[in-house]
Amino acid sequence: MSEPTGAARRRGPFKVGDQVQLTDPKGRHYTFTLEAGKNFHTHKGSFPHDELIGAPEGSVVRTTGNVAYLALRPLLPDYVLSMPRGAAVVYPKDAGQILAFADIFPGARVVEAGVGSGSLSSFLLRAIGDQGMLHSYERREDFAEIAQQNVERYFGGPHPAWQLTVGDLQDNLSDTDVDRVILDMLAPWECLDVVKKALVPGGILCCYVATTTQLARTVESIREIGCFNEPTSWETMIRNWHVEGLAVRPDHRMIGHTGFLLTARRLADGVEPPMRRRRPAKGAYGEDYDGPNAGGGPGR
């Protein structure tokens, strides 16, 4: 049985072509690719790549300035934050939430729209494995090229489960029996008609949007289309802690708002979602509301 794609690059001694992440005494990271005969230069001196080639992961190297650097392979969260960008990347905290709450499983058939720089694509490919299917759609060719380079650099070459199409999802989606659809775009509500045809009953739609107005429009559109259960929406924030002896306190900086996530599950054909028992707040659909189904409908 062959190794899963990219697994050989994640274990064993350092080899030519491996990505290496150096950590200096102040905790700063430097990422580079190992090449025989090359030198790595910092403002604290340099050292030859050959010192790391063949060395075990977790080794320490010293520069000509006698500064020690810890050498490890970058984790995927480290890699996506340091890789070249076209569009903004999906941050690891949100990618982890998508993998968990969209229930991405090995062998899943997944459609992704809005590839950006390939951050989420890398997380999805690692979760579905070689036997799954990820069909990614990106409307901008320059973004698609950057994403393809980033993904192939991480996995060491083309991934057998990945197909990348340049174009709009609503004009090009031909996949059927899809388990999961992930939308990272400005107007996900424009794609709901084609998404509902592609998803299997019980399949999950997950949307990643940046603003409250996008979130509200997407949720109301999902309710209006009538073939999904009640959407769930949330955001996540991360606050690290400083731990030094008796000084245990939250860090002064945190990773705050990056985007909103929402999920909804596809119902069986011909089934209407049960009416919501929770009444909207008074005025939620007042005269100023101009979203989907304005002026009528359940609870309005």
Beta strands, then each sheet from edge to edge (+ up, - down):
strand 1: 19-23
strand 2: 29-33
strand 3: 39-42
strand 4: 45-48
strand 5: 59-62
strand 6: 68-72
strand 7: 109-113
strand 8: 133-138
strand 9: 162-166
strand 10: 178-184
strand 11: 199-209
strand 12: 232-234
strand 13: 241-244
strand 14: 247-250
strand 15: 260-265
sheet 1: 2+ 1- 6+ 5-
sheet 2: 3+ 4-
sheet 3: 9+ 8+ 7+ 10+ 11+ 15- 12+
sheet 4: 13+ 14-
end
